Amino acid sequence: MNLYRTIRENDASVETLYEIQKSKFITHIRHVENEEEARAFIQSMKKKYFDARHNCSAYVLGERADKQKSNDDGEPGGTAGNPILEAIKKNDLTDVVIVVTRYFGGIKLGAGGLIRAYGHAAVLGIEKATCIEMTLFTELSVTIGYDLLAAIEHWLRQEEIRTEPADYAENVTLHLLLPPADIEKRLTELRDLTSANFSFAKGETRRLALPC
């Protein structure tokens, strides 16, 4: 996959509060890398809110979002964990865990009410978190003479190509960050701009976090 969506890593989870019919729904959402981290976070929330009636949860993991799990934690089947999971999926997020803690207010919400409440609480948490897109880029190091620098810098700005700091020596080496599928197109453009007066080397391919 060229990109996937997750939330920004934080030392602490994002927290929101939603109240309906005297019940309080406290949502915590956090970036996690694997099932061990997800389970540990869920357990930490259960420990923190040990006096709550329910600590319902869901997580989605993997670049293809192929690891998914939800838990109703005592609520009627399908009324808590699944709405939380669906909120994560509808926002196309992965590597995310959400725990919604419920303090019962004495008024029953019914199955439909629970589904809406847990789903809404999860969405509030997602909206407060910072969404990022983990996007594949390949580094292309391009070495040119100083006489071509102004023209290439103008092209970079015009095309909105991401770069890393250049190396200035006898010649200039620019470090371009390109989607892998764009490399051949950009090399063709560089040949036209420079009359093929440049050399290049492909570097590593890695993911960068971009705002959603």
PyMOL CGO cylinders between C-alpha atoms (Angstrom):
from pymol import cmd
from pymol.cgo import CYLINDER

trace = [
    CYLINDER, 0.00, 0.00, 0.00, 1.29, 3.46, -0.88, 0.3, 1, 1, 1, 1, 1, 1,
    CYLINDER, 1.29, 3.46, -0.88, -0.33, 5.04, 2.16, 0.3, 1, 1, 1, 1, 1, 1,
    CYLINDER, -0.33, 5.04, 2.16, -2.41, 4.33, 5.22, 0.3, 1, 1, 1, 1, 1, 1,
    CYLINDER, -2.41, 4.33, 5.22, -4.09, 6.57, 7.77, 0.3, 1, 1, 1, 1, 1, 1,
    CYLINDER, -4.09, 6.57, 7.77, -3.46, 6.55, 11.50, 0.3, 1, 1, 1, 1, 1, 1,
    CYLINDER, -3.46, 6.55, 11.50, -3.19, 9.10, 14.31, 0.3, 1, 1, 1, 1, 1, 1,
    CYLINDER, -3.19, 9.10, 14.31, -0.13, 10.91, 15.56, 0.3, 1, 1, 1, 1, 1, 1,
    CYLINDER, -0.13, 10.91, 15.56, 1.86, 9.21, 18.27, 0.3, 1, 1, 1, 1, 1, 1,
    CYLINDER, 1.86, 9.21, 18.27, 1.50, 10.79, 21.70, 0.3, 1, 1, 1, 1, 1, 1,
    CYLINDER, 1.50, 10.79, 21.70, 2.96, 9.95, 25.09, 0.3, 1, 1, 1, 1, 1, 1,
    CYLINDER, 2.96, 9.95, 25.09, -0.58, 10.19, 26.50, 0.3, 1, 1, 1, 1, 1, 1,
    CYLINDER, -0.58, 10.19, 26.50, -3.86, 9.25, 24.87, 0.3, 1, 1, 1, 1, 1, 1,
    CYLINDER, -3.86, 9.25, 24.87, -6.39, 11.74, 23.57, 0.3, 1, 1, 1, 1, 1, 1,
    CYLINDER, -6.39, 11.74, 23.57, -9.40, 12.03, 25.92, 0.3, 1, 1, 1, 1, 1, 1,
    CYLINDER, -9.40, 12.03, 25.92, -12.98, 13.20, 25.33, 0.3, 1, 1, 1, 1, 1, 1,
    CYLINDER, -12.98, 13.20, 25.33, -16.20, 13.17, 27.38, 0.3, 1, 1, 1, 1, 1, 1,
    CYLINDER, -16.20, 13.17, 27.38, -19.76, 12.61, 26.17, 0.3, 1, 1, 1, 1, 1, 1,
    CYLINDER, -19.76, 12.61, 26.17, -22.83, 12.63, 28.42, 0.3, 1, 1, 1, 1, 1, 1,
    CYLINDER, -22.83, 12.63, 28.42, -26.32, 11.36, 27.61, 0.3, 1, 1, 1, 1, 1, 1,
    CYLINDER, -26.32, 11.36, 27.61, -29.20, 10.42, 29.94, 0.3, 1, 1, 1, 1, 1, 1,
    CYLINDER, -29.20, 10.42, 29.94, -26.86, 10.89, 32.94, 0.3, 1, 1, 1, 1, 1, 1,
    CYLINDER, -26.86, 10.89, 32.94, -24.43, 8.26, 31.61, 0.3, 1, 1, 1, 1, 1, 1,
    CYLINDER, -24.43, 8.26, 31.61, -20.87, 9.45, 31.04, 0.3, 1, 1, 1, 1, 1, 1,
    CYLINDER, -20.87, 9.45, 31.04, -18.82, 8.08, 28.15, 0.3, 1, 1, 1, 1, 1, 1,
    CYLINDER, -18.82, 8.08, 28.15, -15.10, 8.80, 28.44, 0.3, 1, 1, 1, 1, 1, 1,
    CYLINDER, -15.10, 8.80, 28.44, -13.13, 8.06, 25.28, 0.3, 1, 1, 1, 1, 1, 1,
    CYLINDER, -13.13, 8.06, 25.28, -9.40, 7.45, 25.05, 0.3, 1, 1, 1, 1, 1, 1,
    CYLINDER, -9.40, 7.45, 25.05, -7.72, 6.95, 21.68, 0.3, 1, 1, 1, 1, 1, 1,
    CYLINDER, -7.72, 6.95, 21.68, -4.06, 6.14, 21.08, 0.3, 1, 1, 1, 1, 1, 1,
    CYLINDER, -4.06, 6.14, 21.08, -1.64, 5.13, 18.36, 0.3, 1, 1, 1, 1, 1, 1,
    CYLINDER, -1.64, 5.13, 18.36, -0.31, 1.58, 18.81, 0.3, 1, 1, 1, 1, 1, 1,
    CYLINDER, -0.31, 1.58, 18.81, 2.01, -0.57, 16.71, 0.3, 1, 1, 1, 1, 1, 1,
    CYLINDER, 2.01, -0.57, 16.71, 0.92, -4.10, 17.68, 0.3, 1, 1, 1, 1, 1, 1,
    CYLINDER, 0.92, -4.10, 17.68, -1.58, -6.21, 19.64, 0.3, 1, 1, 1, 1, 1, 1,
    CYLINDER, -1.58, -6.21, 19.64, 0.59, -6.24, 22.74, 0.3, 1, 1, 1, 1, 1, 1,
    CYLINDER, 0.59, -6.24, 22.74, 0.53, -2.43, 22.91, 0.3, 1, 1, 1, 1, 1, 1,
    CYLINDER, 0.53, -2.43, 22.91, -3.21, -2.37, 22.23, 0.3, 1, 1, 1, 1, 1, 1,
    CYLINDER, -3.21, -2.37, 22.23, -4.00, -4.90, 24.96, 0.3, 1, 1, 1, 1, 1, 1,
    CYLINDER, -4.00, -4.90, 24.96, -1.69, -3.16, 27.42, 0.3, 1, 1, 1, 1, 1, 1,
    CYLINDER, -1.69, -3.16, 27.42, -3.45, 0.16, 26.78, 0.3, 1, 1, 1, 1, 1, 1,
    CYLINDER, -3.45, 0.16, 26.78, -6.88, -1.41, 27.27, 0.3, 1, 1, 1, 1, 1, 1,
    CYLINDER, -6.88, -1.41, 27.27, -5.76, -2.94, 30.55, 0.3, 1, 1, 1, 1, 1, 1,
    CYLINDER, -5.76, -2.94, 30.55, -4.33, 0.38, 31.72, 0.3, 1, 1, 1, 1, 1, 1,
    CYLINDER, -4.33, 0.38, 31.72, -7.70, 2.06, 31.08, 0.3, 1, 1, 1, 1, 1, 1,
    CYLINDER, -7.70, 2.06, 31.08, -9.52, -0.69, 32.96, 0.3, 1, 1, 1, 1, 1, 1,
    CYLINDER, -9.52, -0.69, 32.96, -7.15, -0.19, 35.86, 0.3, 1, 1, 1, 1, 1, 1,
    CYLINDER, -7.15, -0.19, 35.86, -7.55, 3.59, 35.77, 0.3, 1, 1, 1, 1, 1, 1,
    CYLINDER, -7.55, 3.59, 35.77, -11.35, 3.38, 35.60, 0.3, 1, 1, 1, 1, 1, 1,
    CYLINDER, -11.35, 3.38, 35.60, -11.77, 0.31, 37.79, 0.3, 1, 1, 1, 1, 1, 1,
    CYLINDER, -11.77, 0.31, 37.79, -14.96, 1.73, 39.31, 0.3, 1, 1, 1, 1, 1, 1,
    CYLINDER, -14.96, 1.73, 39.31, -16.71, 2.18, 35.95, 0.3, 1, 1, 1, 1, 1, 1,
    CYLINDER, -16.71, 2.18, 35.95, -19.48, -0.14, 34.82, 0.3, 1, 1, 1, 1, 1, 1,
    CYLINDER, -19.48, -0.14, 34.82, -17.89, -0.81, 31.42, 0.3, 1, 1, 1, 1, 1, 1,
    CYLINDER, -17.89, -0.81, 31.42, -14.58, -0.25, 29.61, 0.3, 1, 1, 1, 1, 1, 1,
    CYLINDER, -14.58, -0.25, 29.61, -15.43, -1.17, 26.02, 0.3, 1, 1, 1, 1, 1, 1,
    CYLINDER, -15.43, -1.17, 26.02, -12.78, -1.23, 23.33, 0.3, 1, 1, 1, 1, 1, 1,
    CYLINDER, -12.78, -1.23, 23.33, -11.74, -1.84, 19.76, 0.3, 1, 1, 1, 1, 1, 1,
    CYLINDER, -11.74, -1.84, 19.76, -8.54, -1.70, 17.76, 0.3, 1, 1, 1, 1, 1, 1,
    CYLINDER, -8.54, -1.70, 17.76, -7.40, -1.94, 14.15, 0.3, 1, 1, 1, 1, 1, 1,
    CYLINDER, -7.40, -1.94, 14.15, -3.81, -2.82, 13.25, 0.3, 1, 1, 1, 1, 1, 1,
    CYLINDER, -3.81, -2.82, 13.25, -1.57, -3.32, 10.23, 0.3, 1, 1, 1, 1, 1, 1,
    CYLINDER, -1.57, -3.32, 10.23, -0.92, -1.39, 7.04, 0.3, 1, 1, 1, 1, 1, 1,
    CYLINDER, -0.92, -1.39, 7.04, -3.87, -3.21, 5.47, 0.3, 1, 1, 1, 1, 1, 1,
    CYLINDER, -3.87, -3.21, 5.47, -6.03, -2.81, 8.60, 0.3, 1, 1, 1, 1, 1, 1,
    CYLINDER, -6.03, -2.81, 8.60, -6.37, -6.59, 8.64, 0.3, 1, 1, 1, 1, 1, 1,
    CYLINDER, -6.37, -6.59, 8.64, -6.14, -7.09, 12.42, 0.3, 1, 1, 1, 1, 1, 1,
    CYLINDER, -6.14, -7.09, 12.42, -9.35, -6.02, 14.09, 0.3, 1, 1, 1, 1, 1, 1,
    CYLINDER, -9.35, -6.02, 14.09, -10.87, -6.76, 17.47, 0.3, 1, 1, 1, 1, 1, 1,
    CYLINDER, -10.87, -6.76, 17.47, -13.64, -5.36, 19.66, 0.3, 1, 1, 1, 1, 1, 1,
    CYLINDER, -13.64, -5.36, 19.66, -14.93, -6.05, 23.17, 0.3, 1, 1, 1, 1, 1, 1,
    CYLINDER, -14.93, -6.05, 23.17, -18.31, -5.16, 24.70, 0.3, 1, 1, 1, 1, 1, 1,
    CYLINDER, -18.31, -5.16, 24.70, -17.04, -5.60, 28.28, 0.3, 1, 1, 1, 1, 1, 1,
    CYLINDER, -17.04, -5.60, 28.28, -20.41, -6.57, 29.69, 0.3, 1, 1, 1, 1, 1, 1,
    CYLINDER, -20.41, -6.57, 29.69, -22.67, -4.45, 27.50, 0.3, 1, 1, 1, 1, 1, 1,
    CYLINDER, -22.67, -4.45, 27.50, -25.24, -6.36, 25.39, 0.3, 1, 1, 1, 1, 1, 1,
    CYLINDER, -25.24, -6.36, 25.39, -23.55, -8.10, 22.47, 0.3, 1, 1, 1, 1, 1, 1,
    CYLINDER, -23.55, -8.10, 22.47, -22.75, -5.82, 19.54, 0.3, 1, 1, 1, 1, 1, 1,
    CYLINDER, -22.75, -5.82, 19.54, -23.83, -2.59, 21.25, 0.3, 1, 1, 1, 1, 1, 1,
    CYLINDER, -23.83, -2.59, 21.25, -20.43, -1.21, 22.31, 0.3, 1, 1, 1, 1, 1, 1,
    CYLINDER, -20.43, -1.21, 22.31, -17.27, -2.73, 20.87, 0.3, 1, 1, 1, 1, 1, 1,
    CYLINDER, -17.27, -2.73, 20.87, -18.63, -3.03, 17.34, 0.3, 1, 1, 1, 1, 1, 1,
    CYLINDER, -18.63, -3.03, 17.34, -19.80, 0.62, 17.07, 0.3, 1, 1, 1, 1, 1, 1,
    CYLINDER, -19.80, 0.62, 17.07, -16.35, 1.70, 18.26, 0.3, 1, 1, 1, 1, 1, 1,
    CYLINDER, -16.35, 1.70, 18.26, -14.73, -0.56, 15.67, 0.3, 1, 1, 1, 1, 1, 1,
    CYLINDER, -14.73, -0.56, 15.67, -17.01, 0.75, 12.93, 0.3, 1, 1, 1, 1, 1, 1,
    CYLINDER, -17.01, 0.75, 12.93, -16.07, 4.34, 13.80, 0.3, 1, 1, 1, 1, 1, 1,
    CYLINDER, -16.07, 4.34, 13.80, -12.38, 3.47, 13.33, 0.3, 1, 1, 1, 1, 1, 1,
    CYLINDER, -12.38, 3.47, 13.33, -13.07, 1.69, 10.03, 0.3, 1, 1, 1, 1, 1, 1,
    CYLINDER, -13.07, 1.69, 10.03, -15.30, 4.46, 8.63, 0.3, 1, 1, 1, 1, 1, 1,
    CYLINDER, -15.30, 4.46, 8.63, -12.45, 6.91, 9.18, 0.3, 1, 1, 1, 1, 1, 1,
    CYLINDER, -12.45, 6.91, 9.18, -10.03, 4.56, 7.37, 0.3, 1, 1, 1, 1, 1, 1,
    CYLINDER, -10.03, 4.56, 7.37, -7.71, 4.42, 10.38, 0.3, 1, 1, 1, 1, 1, 1,
    CYLINDER, -7.71, 4.42, 10.38, -5.31, 1.72, 11.45, 0.3, 1, 1, 1, 1, 1, 1,
    CYLINDER, -5.31, 1.72, 11.45, -2.74, 1.24, 14.23, 0.3, 1, 1, 1, 1, 1, 1,
    CYLINDER, -2.74, 1.24, 14.23, -5.34, 2.74, 16.56, 0.3, 1, 1, 1, 1, 1, 1,
    CYLINDER, -5.34, 2.74, 16.56, -6.95, 1.58, 19.82, 0.3, 1, 1, 1, 1, 1, 1,
    CYLINDER, -6.95, 1.58, 19.82, -10.00, 3.19, 21.42, 0.3, 1, 1, 1, 1, 1, 1,
    CYLINDER, -10.00, 3.19, 21.42, -11.41, 2.56, 24.89, 0.3, 1, 1, 1, 1, 1, 1,
    CYLINDER, -11.41, 2.56, 24.89, -14.80, 4.04, 25.80, 0.3, 1, 1, 1, 1, 1, 1,
    CYLINDER, -14.80, 4.04, 25.80, -15.46, 3.98, 29.54, 0.3, 1, 1, 1, 1, 1, 1,
    CYLINDER, -15.46, 3.98, 29.54, -19.07, 4.21, 30.67, 0.3, 1, 1, 1, 1, 1, 1,
    CYLINDER, -19.07, 4.21, 30.67, -20.28, 5.39, 34.04, 0.3, 1, 1, 1, 1, 1, 1,
    CYLINDER, -20.28, 5.39, 34.04, -23.92, 4.31, 34.18, 0.3, 1, 1, 1, 1, 1, 1,
    CYLINDER, -23.92, 4.31, 34.18, -26.31, 7.16, 35.03, 0.3, 1, 1, 1, 1, 1, 1,
    CYLINDER, -26.31, 7.16, 35.03, -29.28, 5.03, 36.09, 0.3, 1, 1, 1, 1, 1, 1,
    CYLINDER, -29.28, 5.03, 36.09, -31.27, 5.40, 32.87, 0.3, 1, 1, 1, 1, 1, 1,
    CYLINDER, -31.27, 5.40, 32.87, -31.16, 2.52, 30.39, 0.3, 1, 1, 1, 1, 1, 1,
    CYLINDER, -31.16, 2.52, 30.39, -30.45, 3.57, 26.81, 0.3, 1, 1, 1, 1, 1, 1,
    CYLINDER, -30.45, 3.57, 26.81, -31.63, 0.42, 25.05, 0.3, 1, 1, 1, 1, 1, 1,
    CYLINDER, -31.63, 0.42, 25.05, -29.66, -1.42, 22.37, 0.3, 1, 1, 1, 1, 1, 1,
    CYLINDER, -29.66, -1.42, 22.37, -30.09, 1.29, 19.74, 0.3, 1, 1, 1, 1, 1, 1,
    CYLINDER, -30.09, 1.29, 19.74, -29.22, 4.02, 22.20, 0.3, 1, 1, 1, 1, 1, 1,
    CYLINDER, -29.22, 4.02, 22.20, -26.07, 2.20, 23.27, 0.3, 1, 1, 1, 1, 1, 1,
    CYLINDER, -26.07, 2.20, 23.27, -24.95, 1.69, 19.69, 0.3, 1, 1, 1, 1, 1, 1,
    CYLINDER, -24.95, 1.69, 19.69, -25.39, 5.38, 18.93, 0.3, 1, 1, 1, 1, 1, 1,
    CYLINDER, -25.39, 5.38, 18.93, -23.77, 6.50, 22.19, 0.3, 1, 1, 1, 1, 1, 1,
    CYLINDER, -23.77, 6.50, 22.19, -20.66, 4.32, 21.87, 0.3, 1, 1, 1, 1, 1, 1,
    CYLINDER, -20.66, 4.32, 21.87, -20.31, 5.15, 18.18, 0.3, 1, 1, 1, 1, 1, 1,
    CYLINDER, -20.31, 5.15, 18.18, -20.63, 8.88, 18.84, 0.3, 1, 1, 1, 1, 1, 1,
    CYLINDER, -20.63, 8.88, 18.84, -18.18, 8.73, 21.74, 0.3, 1, 1, 1, 1, 1, 1,
    CYLINDER, -18.18, 8.73, 21.74, -15.63, 6.98, 19.52, 0.3, 1, 1, 1, 1, 1, 1,
    CYLINDER, -15.63, 6.98, 19.52, -16.08, 9.58, 16.76, 0.3, 1, 1, 1, 1, 1, 1,
    CYLINDER, -16.08, 9.58, 16.76, -15.49, 12.41, 19.26, 0.3, 1, 1, 1, 1, 1, 1,
    CYLINDER, -15.49, 12.41, 19.26, -12.17, 10.83, 20.19, 0.3, 1, 1, 1, 1, 1, 1,
    CYLINDER, -12.17, 10.83, 20.19, -11.17, 10.38, 16.56, 0.3, 1, 1, 1, 1, 1, 1,
    CYLINDER, -11.17, 10.38, 16.56, -12.07, 14.00, 15.75, 0.3, 1, 1, 1, 1, 1, 1,
    CYLINDER, -12.07, 14.00, 15.75, -9.89, 15.28, 18.59, 0.3, 1, 1, 1, 1, 1, 1,
    CYLINDER, -9.89, 15.28, 18.59, -6.90, 13.16, 17.58, 0.3, 1, 1, 1, 1, 1, 1,
    CYLINDER, -6.90, 13.16, 17.58, -4.48, 14.32, 14.87, 0.3, 1, 1, 1, 1, 1, 1,
    CYLINDER, -4.48, 14.32, 14.87, -4.88, 12.25, 11.72, 0.3, 1, 1, 1, 1, 1, 1,
    CYLINDER, -4.88, 12.25, 11.72, -1.78, 11.52, 9.63, 0.3, 1, 1, 1, 1, 1, 1,
    CYLINDER, -1.78, 11.52, 9.63, -1.18, 9.67, 6.38, 0.3, 1, 1, 1, 1, 1, 1,
    CYLINDER, -1.18, 9.67, 6.38, 1.85, 7.39, 6.35, 0.3, 1, 1, 1, 1, 1, 1,
    CYLINDER, 1.85, 7.39, 6.35, 2.95, 7.79, 2.73, 0.3, 1, 1, 1, 1, 1, 1,
    CYLINDER, 2.95, 7.79, 2.73, 5.70, 5.99, 0.80, 0.3, 1, 1, 1, 1, 1, 1,
    CYLINDER, 5.70, 5.99, 0.80, 8.50, 8.14, -0.58, 0.3, 1, 1, 1, 1, 1, 1,
    CYLINDER, 8.50, 8.14, -0.58, 11.75, 7.17, -2.30, 0.3, 1, 1, 1, 1, 1, 1,
    CYLINDER, 11.75, 7.17, -2.30, 14.80, 9.41, -1.96, 0.3, 1, 1, 1, 1, 1, 1,
    CYLINDER, 14.80, 9.41, -1.96, 16.32, 10.49, -5.26, 0.3, 1, 1, 1, 1, 1, 1,
    CYLINDER, 16.32, 10.49, -5.26, 19.70, 12.22, -4.96, 0.3, 1, 1, 1, 1, 1, 1,
    CYLINDER, 19.70, 12.22, -4.96, 20.33, 14.50, -7.93, 0.3, 1, 1, 1, 1, 1, 1,
    CYLINDER, 20.33, 14.50, -7.93, 23.75, 16.07, -8.51, 0.3, 1, 1, 1, 1, 1, 1,
    CYLINDER, 23.75, 16.07, -8.51, 23.99, 19.16, -10.74, 0.3, 1, 1, 1, 1, 1, 1,
    CYLINDER, 23.99, 19.16, -10.74, 26.29, 22.10, -11.43, 0.3, 1, 1, 1, 1, 1, 1,
    CYLINDER, 26.29, 22.10, -11.43, 25.66, 25.43, -9.75, 0.3, 1, 1, 1, 1, 1, 1,
    CYLINDER, 25.66, 25.43, -9.75, 24.67, 26.94, -13.10, 0.3, 1, 1, 1, 1, 1, 1,
    CYLINDER, 24.67, 26.94, -13.10, 21.54, 24.75, -13.09, 0.3, 1, 1, 1, 1, 1, 1,
    CYLINDER, 21.54, 24.75, -13.09, 20.60, 25.27, -9.45, 0.3, 1, 1, 1, 1, 1, 1,
    CYLINDER, 20.60, 25.27, -9.45, 18.20, 28.20, -9.88, 0.3, 1, 1, 1, 1, 1, 1,
    CYLINDER, 18.20, 28.20, -9.88, 16.24, 26.45, -12.65, 0.3, 1, 1, 1, 1, 1, 1,
    CYLINDER, 16.24, 26.45, -12.65, 15.96, 23.20, -10.67, 0.3, 1, 1, 1, 1, 1, 1,
    CYLINDER, 15.96, 23.20, -10.67, 14.93, 25.00, -7.47, 0.3, 1, 1, 1, 1, 1, 1,
    CYLINDER, 14.93, 25.00, -7.47, 12.21, 26.82, -9.42, 0.3, 1, 1, 1, 1, 1, 1,
    CYLINDER, 12.21, 26.82, -9.42, 11.00, 23.48, -10.83, 0.3, 1, 1, 1, 1, 1, 1,
    CYLINDER, 11.00, 23.48, -10.83, 10.96, 21.94, -7.34, 0.3, 1, 1, 1, 1, 1, 1,
    CYLINDER, 10.96, 21.94, -7.34, 8.83, 24.80, -6.00, 0.3, 1, 1, 1, 1, 1, 1,
    CYLINDER, 8.83, 24.80, -6.00, 6.52, 24.77, -9.02, 0.3, 1, 1, 1, 1, 1, 1,
    CYLINDER, 6.52, 24.77, -9.02, 5.96, 21.02, -8.78, 0.3, 1, 1, 1, 1, 1, 1,
    CYLINDER, 5.96, 21.02, -8.78, 5.75, 21.11, -4.96, 0.3, 1, 1, 1, 1, 1, 1,
    CYLINDER, 5.75, 21.11, -4.96, 8.33, 18.35, -4.65, 0.3, 1, 1, 1, 1, 1, 1,
    CYLINDER, 8.33, 18.35, -4.65, 9.47, 17.54, -1.13, 0.3, 1, 1, 1, 1, 1, 1,
    CYLINDER, 9.47, 17.54, -1.13, 13.18, 17.73, -0.45, 0.3, 1, 1, 1, 1, 1, 1,
    CYLINDER, 13.18, 17.73, -0.45, 15.70, 17.22, 2.32, 0.3, 1, 1, 1, 1, 1, 1,
    CYLINDER, 15.70, 17.22, 2.32, 18.69, 19.54, 2.96, 0.3, 1, 1, 1, 1, 1, 1,
    CYLINDER, 18.69, 19.54, 2.96, 21.04, 19.76, -0.02, 0.3, 1, 1, 1, 1, 1, 1,
    CYLINDER, 21.04, 19.76, -0.02, 24.77, 19.03, -0.01, 0.3, 1, 1, 1, 1, 1, 1,
    CYLINDER, 24.77, 19.03, -0.01, 26.94, 21.86, -1.35, 0.3, 1, 1, 1, 1, 1, 1,
    CYLINDER, 26.94, 21.86, -1.35, 30.41, 20.92, -2.56, 0.3, 1, 1, 1, 1, 1, 1,
    CYLINDER, 30.41, 20.92, -2.56, 32.08, 21.14, -5.97, 0.3, 1, 1, 1, 1, 1, 1,
    CYLINDER, 32.08, 21.14, -5.97, 28.60, 20.42, -7.30, 0.3, 1, 1, 1, 1, 1, 1,
    CYLINDER, 28.60, 20.42, -7.30, 25.18, 20.49, -5.61, 0.3, 1, 1, 1, 1, 1, 1,
    CYLINDER, 25.18, 20.49, -5.61, 23.38, 17.33, -4.58, 0.3, 1, 1, 1, 1, 1, 1,
    CYLINDER, 23.38, 17.33, -4.58, 19.67, 17.76, -4.04, 0.3, 1, 1, 1, 1, 1, 1,
    CYLINDER, 19.67, 17.76, -4.04, 17.74, 15.11, -2.14, 0.3, 1, 1, 1, 1, 1, 1,
    CYLINDER, 17.74, 15.11, -2.14, 14.24, 14.72, -3.55, 0.3, 1, 1, 1, 1, 1, 1,
    CYLINDER, 14.24, 14.72, -3.55, 11.49, 12.74, -1.86, 0.3, 1, 1, 1, 1, 1, 1,
    CYLINDER, 11.49, 12.74, -1.86, 9.20, 11.22, -4.48, 0.3, 1, 1, 1, 1, 1, 1,
    CYLINDER, 9.20, 11.22, -4.48, 6.32, 8.76, -4.59, 0.3, 1, 1, 1, 1, 1, 1,
    CYLINDER, 6.32, 8.76, -4.59, 7.89, 5.60, -6.09, 0.3, 1, 1, 1, 1, 1, 1,
    CYLINDER, 7.89, 5.60, -6.09, 5.55, 5.73, -9.10, 0.3, 1, 1, 1, 1, 1, 1,
    CYLINDER, 5.55, 5.73, -9.10, 6.73, 9.27, -9.97, 0.3, 1, 1, 1, 1, 1, 1,
    CYLINDER, 6.73, 9.27, -9.97, 10.45, 8.61, -10.23, 0.3, 1, 1, 1, 1, 1, 1,
    CYLINDER, 10.45, 8.61, -10.23, 10.68, 7.90, -13.96, 0.3, 1, 1, 1, 1, 1, 1,
    CYLINDER, 10.68, 7.90, -13.96, 8.47, 10.88, -14.80, 0.3, 1, 1, 1, 1, 1, 1,
    CYLINDER, 8.47, 10.88, -14.80, 10.62, 13.21, -12.69, 0.3, 1, 1, 1, 1, 1, 1,
    CYLINDER, 10.62, 13.21, -12.69, 13.83, 11.86, -14.23, 0.3, 1, 1, 1, 1, 1, 1,
    CYLINDER, 13.83, 11.86, -14.23, 12.45, 12.59, -17.70, 0.3, 1, 1, 1, 1, 1, 1,
    CYLINDER, 12.45, 12.59, -17.70, 11.61, 16.15, -16.63, 0.3, 1, 1, 1, 1, 1, 1,
    CYLINDER, 11.61, 16.15, -16.63, 15.10, 16.59, -15.19, 0.3, 1, 1, 1, 1, 1, 1,
    CYLINDER, 15.10, 16.59, -15.19, 16.67, 15.42, -18.45, 0.3, 1, 1, 1, 1, 1, 1,
    CYLINDER, 16.67, 15.42, -18.45, 14.65, 18.03, -20.33, 0.3, 1, 1, 1, 1, 1, 1,
    CYLINDER, 14.65, 18.03, -20.33, 15.52, 20.79, -17.84, 0.3, 1, 1, 1, 1, 1, 1,
    CYLINDER, 15.52, 20.79, -17.84, 19.24, 20.06, -17.74, 0.3, 1, 1, 1, 1, 1, 1,
    CYLINDER, 19.24, 20.06, -17.74, 19.88, 18.60, -21.20, 0.3, 1, 1, 1, 1, 1, 1,
    CYLINDER, 19.88, 18.60, -21.20, 20.77, 15.44, -19.29, 0.3, 1, 1, 1, 1, 1, 1,
    CYLINDER, 20.77, 15.44, -19.29, 23.53, 17.28, -17.41, 0.3, 1, 1, 1, 1, 1, 1,
    CYLINDER, 23.53, 17.28, -17.41, 23.03, 15.57, -14.06, 0.3, 1, 1, 1, 1, 1, 1,
    CYLINDER, 23.03, 15.57, -14.06, 23.67, 12.35, -12.23, 0.3, 1, 1, 1, 1, 1, 1,
    CYLINDER, 23.67, 12.35, -12.23, 21.37, 10.59, -9.79, 0.3, 1, 1, 1, 1, 1, 1,
    CYLINDER, 21.37, 10.59, -9.79, 21.15, 7.78, -7.27, 0.3, 1, 1, 1, 1, 1, 1,
    CYLINDER, 21.15, 7.78, -7.27, 18.09, 6.17, -5.74, 0.3, 1, 1, 1, 1, 1, 1,
    CYLINDER, 18.09, 6.17, -5.74, 18.07, 5.97, -1.96, 0.3, 1, 1, 1, 1, 1, 1,
    CYLINDER, 18.07, 5.97, -1.96, 15.87, 4.23, 0.54, 0.3, 1, 1, 1, 1, 1, 1,
    CYLINDER, 15.87, 4.23, 0.54, 12.10, 4.04, 0.39, 0.3, 1, 1, 1, 1, 1, 1,
    CYLINDER, 12.10, 4.04, 0.39, 10.38, 4.94, 3.64, 0.3, 1, 1, 1, 1, 1, 1,
    CYLINDER, 10.38, 4.94, 3.64, 7.12, 6.26, 5.01, 0.3, 1, 1, 1, 1, 1, 1,
    CYLINDER, 7.12, 6.26, 5.01, 6.63, 9.89, 5.97, 0.3, 1, 1, 1, 1, 1, 1,
    CYLINDER, 6.63, 9.89, 5.97, 3.82, 11.22, 8.15, 0.3, 1, 1, 1, 1, 1, 1,
    CYLINDER, 3.82, 11.22, 8.15, 1.74, 13.80, 6.29, 0.3, 1, 1, 1, 1, 1, 1,
    CYLINDER, 1.74, 13.80, 6.29, -1.36, 15.62, 7.55, 0.3, 1, 1, 1, 1, 1, 1,
    CYLINDER, -1.36, 15.62, 7.55, -4.63, 14.01, 6.44, 0.3, 1, 1, 1, 1, 1, 1,
]
cmd.load_cgo(trace, "trace")
